[in-house]
Amino acid sequence: MKNQKNRETDFAKGLEGIVSNTTRIGYVDGEAGKLSYRGYDIEDLAEHSSYEETVYLLLNGKLPTLSELEEFTDKLKGNRTVADEVMNRITHLPCPCHPMSMLRSGISLLECIDDTCRIAEDLEEKKEAGIKLIAQTATLTAAVARHLQEKEPVPPDPALPHGANFLYMLRGERAKPLEERVMDLSLILHADHGMNASTFASMVVASTLSDLHSAVSSGIATLKGPLHGGANERVIRMLTGISSIAEAEAFVEKVLAEKTKIMGFGHRVYKTYEPRAKILQGYAKKLTELTGNEELFEIAQTIEKRVTEAYGSKGIFPNVDFYSGLIYHSLGIDESIFTPIFAVSRIAGWVARILEYLEDNRLFRPRAVYTGPTDLPYVPVRERG
Ligand SMILES: CC(C)(COP(=O)(O)OP(=O)(O)OC[C@H]1O[C@@H](n2cnc3c(N)ncnc32)[C@H](O)[C@@H]1OP(=O)(O)O)[C@@H](O)C(=O)NCCC(=O)NCCS
């Protein structure tokens, strides 16, 4: 498109492929199907790390020593409590209200009551505010989930690690070891993923030197959209709508013939089997066996096998949402809470990338190609036809 007047002739819709900054935080290699945080392969982190250690790594650029990890874990635990005035308000919002909107409102309310967060000036203070917010987001999300079931919030248990405590606050009782492991793993796998839309949105807000809570609120607002978070909700609706392997086979043939998009398949960056889906697949099998959802796993496998046969050559494979939906469903979590759980994890990436960007801040200010009319004569309102 030509527009000499603006001297902007080339543009990338949605900023696709545009490089806006450098980062040392994470790398997605879509061709090789690799994801790393701070240089560490996601498969190693999934096998050996914990969410707490992964957050430390993202925020600090190195794996912690034992004492650093203990101190950091204690800090997260010590910051879990959310003031009653915020809890009471988010549970008295005009309903029906989307859980992501409740969570976003909770973060905004925290900003209103927490001076230390609002006035955090330097990057160390912002990091402390970020750690507090990471801890509180899990508490807020669990309270939102329980409110939707008309249940009272469960106070955090300081004896439990982040993922196990989150499940405890959701249920009001301790989960089984495999369930706790899978929640921790899922939080690790979703913690960061390149310059995705919610990360970018939160960085844009932070680049104006607005406060961290506002930046995180915009991340949550962005993640809420079905083109970003939310595909796993649609995956579980698809899977639970199928009641047998035979029905799964018929379903997949029908969608292939109709050439409709199948939820939980394909990715803008990965053109091979993505590592997060591969890791979650193994755990989904174990978890569905534990929770009596084996048939749902078999249905998922049937769909995966046939879709991969048909579309693998086009680079279409299951994505992380295909198995995370199955996992959260098997953990007994309502589908409306799947995207808020994404936020419970991804807030670590948002905070890490905001802090990194602010080290050498530059206000985000792209431009647009003007394609409207020019030099129109202004006609007074009474003279317009
Ligand atoms: C994630 C997604 C938006 C990535 O899309 P993209 O890289 O921009 O790819 P496009 O939507 O342009 O699709 C490219 C081709 O692959 C096909 N395709 C992509 N995803 C597909 C899917 N899930 N099922 C069937 N076909 C798919 C498209 O129909 C298109 O085919 P064509 O070239 O014959 O027209 C897309 O794969 C999708 O909508 N997936 C389903 C939703 C989902 O699972 N989202 C979670 C992502 S983590």
The ligand as an ORCA input file, in Angstrom:
! r2SCAN-3c Opt
* xyz 0 1
  C      -3.334    -21.095     16.883
  C      -3.687    -20.649     15.468
  C      -4.490    -19.361     15.539
  C      -2.391    -20.419     14.699
  O      -2.737    -20.023     13.469
  P      -1.792    -19.544     12.280
  O      -0.395    -19.950     12.448
  O      -2.050    -18.103     12.115
  O      -2.342    -20.414     11.131
  P      -3.623    -20.122     10.280
  O      -4.815    -19.917     11.144
  O      -3.287    -19.036      9.317
  O      -3.760    -21.508      9.520
  C      -2.814    -21.974      8.545
  C      -3.381    -23.205      7.898
  O      -3.480    -24.260      8.869
  C      -4.839    -24.631      9.090
  N      -5.048    -24.804     10.510
  C      -4.464    -24.068     11.518
  N      -4.904    -24.510     12.693
  C      -5.761    -25.507     12.456
  C      -6.541    -26.332     13.283
  N      -6.533    -26.192     14.592
  N      -7.324    -27.252     12.714
  C      -7.352    -27.389     11.366
  N      -6.629    -26.632     10.523
  C      -5.852    -25.702     11.063
  C      -5.666    -23.469      8.558
  O      -6.947    -23.882      8.175
  C      -4.811    -23.000      7.396
  O      -5.020    -23.893      6.335
  P      -4.918    -23.401      4.803
  O      -3.519    -22.931      4.632
  O      -5.255    -24.626      4.023
  O      -5.918    -22.281      4.674
  C      -4.515    -21.746     14.737
  O      -3.743    -22.903     14.611
  C      -5.829    -22.057     15.467
  O      -6.801    -21.318     15.318
  N      -5.860    -23.165     16.261
  C      -7.048    -23.549     16.978
  C      -7.197    -22.741     18.266
  C      -6.155    -23.074     19.288
  O      -5.920    -24.245     19.609
  N      -5.542    -22.032     19.853
  C      -4.536    -22.168     20.899
  C      -3.192    -21.774     20.404
  S      -1.960    -22.077     21.629
*
